[in-house]
Amino acid sequence: DYDGLLLGGSGGMLFDGKLLIGAAGYWMVTSDDYRGMTYGGALVEWYALRGSRVALSLGGLVGGGFARVTSGWDDDGPMPMPADQVRFNHRGGGPGYYPPSQYYWVYDQGFFVAEPQVNVVWQVAPGVAIVGGAGYRVVGAANGAEEQIRGLTGTFSIRFGGGR
């Protein structure tokens, strides 16, 4: 579904060396005509453990985004959006059907996202850290497409600035 590479950025202010409040945004760079995603929102991160070189943080993003999702044609029900906004794609159907049962449609869907995450931060030089993390993208209000968008996340980043 949405296995792919996301590129993103975040920024914020670190309070008392323990609480980061800011914003983040992510864009799928491995997208094509049939899938793609972008989302962002408010970011909160709490440093649970801090050593001189290594730190552990817990945090998350809460916001919204858009994803290009696909769905099979349902002859028994209406399309969830105006026909002029739907692109039909053929998967080898037979003659005499419109659209053939092997067609599917692609559309852009807005969604709400909450993405909790745990990070390990390794301070490699003053003001430079390498960060690795794991989380889960929780999705709501996506008109039935939540299963295509939600899932496990893994991150790798290089952090610049005074905080760890």
N, C-alpha and C positions, 0 to 999 in steps of 0.2 A: 504494500500500500504506500506508505510514506517513508520508506527507507531511502535515505538520501543525505546529502551533505548540506548543512545549513551554515551560512555565514552570518555573523552577528556582531553586535557591539553593545557595550553597556557603560554606564557612567553613574557616579553617585558621590555622596559625601559620607565619610566615615566619622562616626560620633563615638567619642570615648574609646577609640581603638577597638570597639566590639560590634557596633551596629552600622551597617551600610544601608543607606536609603538612596534609591536612584531610579533609573529606567533602563530598559533593554529592548532590543529589537532583533529579529532573526528573519532571514530570507533564504529559501531553498535555492541553491545554485545548481542543482542537478535536475531542474524541472524540464518539462517538455510540454507539448500541446495537451496532454492528458492528465497531468498532475503538476502541482506547484503549491507553494504555501509561503505565507508571510505572516508574522505576528509579533506583538510587542506589548509592553505595558510597564507597570510599576514593579520595581525590584526591591526586595528587602533581604538582607543577608546578615546573619548573626554569627560571630566567631566564637564557637563553643570552646575550642581549645587553641591556645596560641603559644608556640615555642619560639625560640630565637630564629629558627630556620623553617619550621614546618607548622602549619596551622590547619585546623579542621573547621569548616563553616557549614551552616545549615541555612537555607534560604529558599526563595522562590519568586516567581514572576506571576502577576495577576494582570490580565488584560484581555485583548481580543485580536482577531486576525481574519484572514481570508485563505481558503484553500480551494483548489480546483479539484472537484470530486467527480467520480463516475458512478453511474447507476444503470442497471438493466432496464429495458423497456417493459412497462407493466400495461398490458392490454386492458386490464380490468379497472384501472384507475387513472385519474388525471395526472398530467405532468405537474410538478410542484412549482413551475415557473412558466412565464410566457414562452411560446414556441420560438419566437425570434431570438431568444437568448440561449437556446439549446443547440449544440453542435452534435449531429449524428455521426457515428463512426461505425463502419461495417465490419462485422466479424465473420463474413461468409454465409449469409442467409440464403434461403431458396427463393425462387420466383413466386409471385402471387400474393405476397404479404407486404403490407406497408404499415409501419416499418417491419422488416423481418425480425423474428425473435432473437436473432443473433446481433442485432444492433444494440448499442448502448448510448447514453447521452452523457455529456460532460458539461458541468456548470460550476460557477464560482459560488462558494458558500461562506458566509460570515460565521464566526464562532466565538465563544467565550473560552478563555484558556486560563488554567492555573497550573503552574509547573514547579512543584517542590523539588529540591535538589540538595545533595550533599557534595561538598567539594573538599579536596585536599590541596593545600597551597604550599608550594616549596619556594622559599625566597632564595634566588640564585645570585642576586647582587642587590645593592641598595636601590630601591625603587623598581625592581624587576622580579617578577615571580612567575612560575609555571603552575598552572591550575588544571587539575583533572577532576571531573565530576560525573555523577550519575543521578538521574531523576526520572520523573514520569510526567508526561504531558496529559493532563486531565482536560477533557473538552466537553462543553455543554452548549446548548442552544444552536446546534448545527443541523437542524431539520432532518434528523435521522442519519447523518453522515458521520457521527461521532466515532464510530468504530474505525473508519478509514483514517482518521486524523490523530487519535490518541495513541499513546504508546511510550515505551521506554526511551530515554534520551541519554546520550553520553556526550561529554564535552571535553575539549582540550583548548586551552587558551594561554596566551602570554599577557600578563597583567603589568601595566606600567603605572607608576604613581607611588605615593607615600604609603598607602595601606597594603596589607598583605591579603 
